[in-house]
Amino acid sequence: MKTLRMNMTVYEATQKYPQLIGIIASWGFPQIRNSYLRRVIGSKFTIKEAIYELRLNKERIIQSLKSHGFELIE
């Protein structure tokens, strides 16, 4: 199982687990596929902050990540 800390930046998480790029894009954030934007913007937000800022359903996101084999640590 892949461990994902919710306080990791989006950039750190996608560097460690590149498959997250497609997963996050499917949540309605296709800009994540752009490596420049991912590095610049993704370095400023943790996964937890991104969920909040994008007004995503946290429980749905957690379920999505778990279904892709991630273990989440708050």
VMD Tcl script that builds the backbone (N, CA, C; Angstrom):
set m [mol new atoms 222]
animate dup $m
set s [atomselect $m all]
$s set {name element resname resid chain x y z} {
  {N N MET 1 A 0.848 -1.182 0.000}
  {CA C MET 1 A 0.000 0.000 0.000}
  {C C MET 1 A 0.893 1.245 0.000}
  {N N LYS 2 A 0.451 2.258 -0.708}
  {CA C LYS 2 A 1.202 3.512 -0.822}
  {C C LYS 2 A 0.721 4.476 0.263}
  {N N THR 3 A 1.647 5.029 1.017}
  {CA C THR 3 A 1.302 5.949 2.099}
  {C C THR 3 A 1.332 7.383 1.584}
  {N N LEU 4 A 0.261 8.100 1.894}
  {CA C LEU 4 A 0.122 9.480 1.452}
  {C C LEU 4 A -0.257 10.329 2.656}
  {N N ARG 5 A 0.604 11.263 3.003}
  {CA C ARG 5 A 0.320 12.185 4.108}
  {C C ARG 5 A -0.473 13.376 3.560}
  {N N MET 6 A -1.536 13.744 4.237}
  {CA C MET 6 A -2.378 14.850 3.783}
  {C C MET 6 A -1.675 16.199 3.903}
  {N N ASN 7 A -0.569 16.243 4.666}
  {CA C ASN 7 A 0.160 17.507 4.789}
  {C C ASN 7 A 1.328 17.604 3.799}
  {N N MET 8 A 1.434 16.636 2.882}
  {CA C MET 8 A 2.424 16.737 1.800}
  {C C MET 8 A 1.937 17.777 0.805}
  {N N THR 9 A 2.857 18.468 0.166}
  {CA C THR 9 A 2.395 19.367 -0.890}
  {C C THR 9 A 1.944 18.517 -2.076}
  {N N VAL 10 A 1.115 19.098 -2.889}
  {CA C VAL 10 A 0.649 18.405 -4.087}
  {C C VAL 10 A 1.853 18.032 -4.953}
  {N N TYR 11 A 2.820 18.922 -5.025}
  {CA C TYR 11 A 4.012 18.661 -5.821}
  {C C TYR 11 A 4.799 17.473 -5.263}
  {N N GLU 12 A 5.033 17.453 -3.954}
  {CA C GLU 12 A 5.746 16.328 -3.330}
  {C C GLU 12 A 5.033 15.009 -3.600}
  {N N ALA 13 A 3.723 15.031 -3.422}
  {CA C ALA 13 A 2.935 13.815 -3.593}
  {C C ALA 13 A 2.998 13.304 -5.028}
  {N N THR 14 A 2.911 14.218 -5.994}
  {CA C THR 14 A 2.943 13.786 -7.396}
  {C C THR 14 A 4.348 13.390 -7.831}
  {N N GLN 15 A 5.358 13.921 -7.169}
  {CA C GLN 15 A 6.724 13.485 -7.457}
  {C C GLN 15 A 6.944 12.061 -6.944}
  {N N LYS 16 A 6.434 11.801 -5.760}
  {CA C LYS 16 A 6.594 10.481 -5.159}
  {C C LYS 16 A 5.719 9.444 -5.850}
  {N N TYR 17 A 4.497 9.841 -6.198}
  {CA C TYR 17 A 3.530 8.942 -6.843}
  {C C TYR 17 A 2.980 9.605 -8.111}
  {N N PRO 18 A 3.664 9.479 -9.231}
  {CA C PRO 18 A 3.224 10.131 -10.475}
  {C C PRO 18 A 1.806 9.751 -10.922}
  {N N GLN 19 A 1.323 8.583 -10.515}
  {CA C GLN 19 A -0.041 8.196 -10.896}
  {C C GLN 19 A -1.087 9.127 -10.287}
  {N N LEU 20 A -0.714 9.896 -9.267}
  {CA C LEU 20 A -1.637 10.864 -8.674}
  {C C LEU 20 A -2.024 11.963 -9.650}
  {N N ILE 21 A -1.178 12.236 -10.608}
  {CA C ILE 21 A -1.474 13.301 -11.582}
  {C C ILE 21 A -2.802 13.021 -12.278}
  {N N GLY 22 A -2.960 11.819 -12.785}
  {CA C GLY 22 A -4.213 11.451 -13.452}
  {C C GLY 22 A -5.392 11.419 -12.503}
  {N N ILE 23 A -5.149 10.956 -11.285}
  {CA C ILE 23 A -6.223 10.882 -10.284}
  {C C ILE 23 A -6.713 12.285 -9.937}
  {N N ILE 24 A -5.773 13.181 -9.661}
  {CA C ILE 24 A -6.149 14.556 -9.305}
  {C C ILE 24 A -6.814 15.261 -10.491}
  {N N ALA 25 A -6.331 15.021 -11.683}
  {CA C ALA 25 A -6.953 15.609 -12.881}
  {C C ALA 25 A -8.407 15.165 -12.999}
  {N N SER 26 A -8.695 13.918 -12.632}
  {CA C SER 26 A -10.068 13.398 -12.729}
  {C C SER 26 A -11.008 14.045 -11.712}
  {N N TRP 27 A -10.462 14.721 -10.715}
  {CA C TRP 27 A -11.288 15.423 -9.732}
  {C C TRP 27 A -11.717 16.791 -10.232}
  {N N GLY 28 A -11.330 17.138 -11.459}
  {CA C GLY 28 A -11.706 18.433 -12.014}
  {C C GLY 28 A -10.582 19.449 -11.976}
  {N N PHE 29 A -9.355 18.966 -11.912}
  {CA C PHE 29 A -8.202 19.859 -11.885}
  {C C PHE 29 A -7.198 19.417 -12.947}
  {N N PRO 30 A -7.568 19.561 -14.250}
  {CA C PRO 30 A -6.694 19.086 -15.325}
  {C C PRO 30 A -5.371 19.848 -15.430}
  {N N GLN 31 A -5.289 21.039 -14.824}
  {CA C GLN 31 A -4.060 21.822 -14.872}
  {C C GLN 31 A -2.895 21.093 -14.206}
  {N N ILE 32 A -3.191 20.116 -13.380}
  {CA C ILE 32 A -2.157 19.348 -12.682}
  {C C ILE 32 A -1.258 18.608 -13.673}
  {N N ARG 33 A -1.760 18.373 -14.867}
  {CA C ARG 33 A -0.961 17.680 -15.887}
  {C C ARG 33 A 0.182 18.549 -16.426}
  {N N ASN 34 A 0.064 19.854 -16.261}
  {CA C ASN 34 A 1.098 20.783 -16.721}
  {C C ASN 34 A 2.225 20.796 -15.692}
  {N N SER 35 A 3.403 20.340 -16.085}
  {CA C SER 35 A 4.504 20.190 -15.123}
  {C C SER 35 A 4.911 21.519 -14.471}
  {N N TYR 36 A 4.863 22.608 -15.229}
  {CA C TYR 36 A 5.218 23.918 -14.664}
  {C C TYR 36 A 4.214 24.322 -13.582}
  {N N LEU 37 A 2.920 24.243 -13.894}
  {CA C LEU 37 A 1.894 24.612 -12.917}
  {C C LEU 37 A 1.937 23.691 -11.702}
  {N N ARG 38 A 2.180 22.416 -11.948}
  {CA C ARG 38 A 2.253 21.450 -10.851}
  {C C ARG 38 A 3.394 21.830 -9.898}
  {N N ARG 39 A 4.528 22.207 -10.458}
  {CA C ARG 39 A 5.680 22.571 -9.630}
  {C C ARG 39 A 5.437 23.877 -8.886}
  {N N VAL 40 A 4.954 24.886 -9.589}
  {CA C VAL 40 A 4.796 26.215 -8.988}
  {C C VAL 40 A 3.610 26.261 -8.019}
  {N N ILE 41 A 2.439 25.889 -8.495}
  {CA C ILE 41 A 1.249 25.965 -7.654}
  {C C ILE 41 A 1.203 24.804 -6.664}
  {N N GLY 42 A 1.579 23.629 -7.128}
  {CA C GLY 42 A 1.543 22.445 -6.268}
  {C C GLY 42 A 2.496 22.517 -5.097}
  {N N SER 43 A 3.513 23.361 -5.186}
  {CA C SER 43 A 4.457 23.526 -4.075}
  {C C SER 43 A 3.889 24.407 -2.968}
  {N N LYS 44 A 2.818 25.125 -3.276}
  {CA C LYS 44 A 2.240 26.063 -2.314}
  {C C LYS 44 A 1.106 25.463 -1.493}
  {N N PHE 45 A 0.531 24.363 -1.962}
  {CA C PHE 45 A -0.635 23.793 -1.299}
  {C C PHE 45 A -0.386 22.352 -0.883}
  {N N THR 46 A -0.814 22.027 0.342}
  {CA C THR 46 A -0.796 20.626 0.755}
  {C C THR 46 A -2.025 19.955 0.124}
  {N N ILE 47 A -2.053 18.660 0.178}
  {CA C ILE 47 A -3.219 17.935 -0.358}
  {C C ILE 47 A -4.476 18.367 0.393}
  {N N LYS 48 A -4.361 18.477 1.700}
  {CA C LYS 48 A -5.496 18.884 2.527}
  {C C LYS 48 A -5.987 20.281 2.135}
  {N N GLU 49 A -5.051 21.220 1.949}
  {CA C GLU 49 A -5.417 22.584 1.555}
  {C C GLU 49 A -6.034 22.622 0.166}
  {N N ALA 50 A -5.508 21.816 -0.745}
  {CA C ALA 50 A -6.041 21.785 -2.113}
  {C C ALA 50 A -7.480 21.291 -2.123}
  {N N ILE 51 A -7.775 20.276 -1.322}
  {CA C ILE 51 A -9.146 19.769 -1.231}
  {C C ILE 51 A -10.070 20.883 -0.757}
  {N N TYR 52 A -9.634 21.637 0.248}
  {CA C TYR 52 A -10.431 22.728 0.783}
  {C C TYR 52 A -10.580 23.862 -0.229}
  {N N GLU 53 A -9.463 24.297 -0.812}
  {CA C GLU 53 A -9.475 25.431 -1.743}
  {C C GLU 53 A -10.308 25.142 -2.999}
  {N N LEU 54 A -10.264 23.904 -3.460}
  {CA C LEU 54 A -11.023 23.538 -4.657}
  {C C LEU 54 A -12.468 23.165 -4.336}
  {N N ARG 55 A -12.802 23.225 -3.037}
  {CA C ARG 55 A -14.154 22.895 -2.553}
  {C C ARG 55 A -14.578 21.480 -2.981}
  {N N LEU 56 A -13.659 20.556 -2.809}
  {CA C LEU 56 A -13.935 19.166 -3.151}
  {C C LEU 56 A -14.535 18.454 -1.943}
  {N N ASN 57 A -15.279 17.398 -2.214}
  {CA C ASN 57 A -15.860 16.583 -1.163}
  {C C ASN 57 A -14.742 15.715 -0.574}
  {N N LYS 58 A -14.325 16.041 0.637}
  {CA C LYS 58 A -13.184 15.372 1.259}
  {C C LYS 58 A -13.394 13.861 1.358}
  {N N GLU 59 A -14.571 13.429 1.777}
  {CA C GLU 59 A -14.828 11.991 1.921}
  {C C GLU 59 A -14.742 11.277 0.572}
  {N N ARG 60 A -15.244 11.913 -0.457}
  {CA C ARG 60 A -15.179 11.336 -1.805}
  {C C ARG 60 A -13.730 11.217 -2.286}
  {N N ILE 61 A -12.928 12.228 -1.986}
  {CA C ILE 61 A -11.516 12.223 -2.368}
  {C C ILE 61 A -10.781 11.116 -1.618}
  {N N ILE 62 A -11.044 11.000 -0.324}
  {CA C ILE 62 A -10.412 9.951 0.480}
  {C C ILE 62 A -10.767 8.581 -0.069}
  {N N GLN 63 A -12.022 8.365 -0.399}
  {CA C GLN 63 A -12.445 7.082 -0.970}
  {C C GLN 63 A -11.764 6.829 -2.311}
  {N N SER 64 A -11.643 7.868 -3.120}
  {CA C SER 64 A -10.984 7.745 -4.421}
  {C C SER 64 A -9.529 7.323 -4.244}
  {N N LEU 65 A -8.841 7.972 -3.316}
  {CA C LEU 65 A -7.442 7.639 -3.074}
  {C C LEU 65 A -7.291 6.218 -2.533}
  {N N LYS 66 A -8.159 5.844 -1.617}
  {CA C LYS 66 A -8.109 4.487 -1.062}
  {C C LYS 66 A -8.371 3.450 -2.146}
  {N N SER 67 A -9.292 3.745 -3.040}
  {CA C SER 67 A -9.599 2.792 -4.106}
  {C C SER 67 A -8.431 2.634 -5.087}
  {N N HIS 68 A -7.533 3.599 -5.085}
  {CA C HIS 68 A -6.327 3.521 -5.931}
  {C C HIS 68 A -5.121 2.979 -5.157}
  {N N GLY 69 A -5.385 2.450 -3.946}
  {CA C GLY 69 A -4.335 1.792 -3.180}
  {C C GLY 69 A -3.533 2.677 -2.244}
  {N N PHE 70 A -4.051 3.848 -1.923}
  {CA C PHE 70 A -3.336 4.741 -1.015}
  {C C PHE 70 A -3.846 4.596 0.415}
  {N N GLU 71 A -2.906 4.638 1.335}
  {CA C GLU 71 A -3.225 4.706 2.758}
  {C C GLU 71 A -3.001 6.159 3.144}
  {N N LEU 72 A -4.011 6.777 3.743}
  {CA C LEU 72 A -3.929 8.206 4.058}
  {C C LEU 72 A -3.604 8.430 5.520}
  {N N ILE 73 A -2.708 9.373 5.745}
  {CA C ILE 73 A -2.334 9.773 7.105}
  {C C ILE 73 A -2.646 11.253 7.227}
  {N N GLU 74 A -3.498 11.578 8.195}
  {CA C GLU 74 A -3.856 12.977 8.424}
  {C C GLU 74 A -2.662 13.662 8.958}
}
mol reanalyze $m
mol bondsrecalc $m
mol representation Tube
mol addrep $m
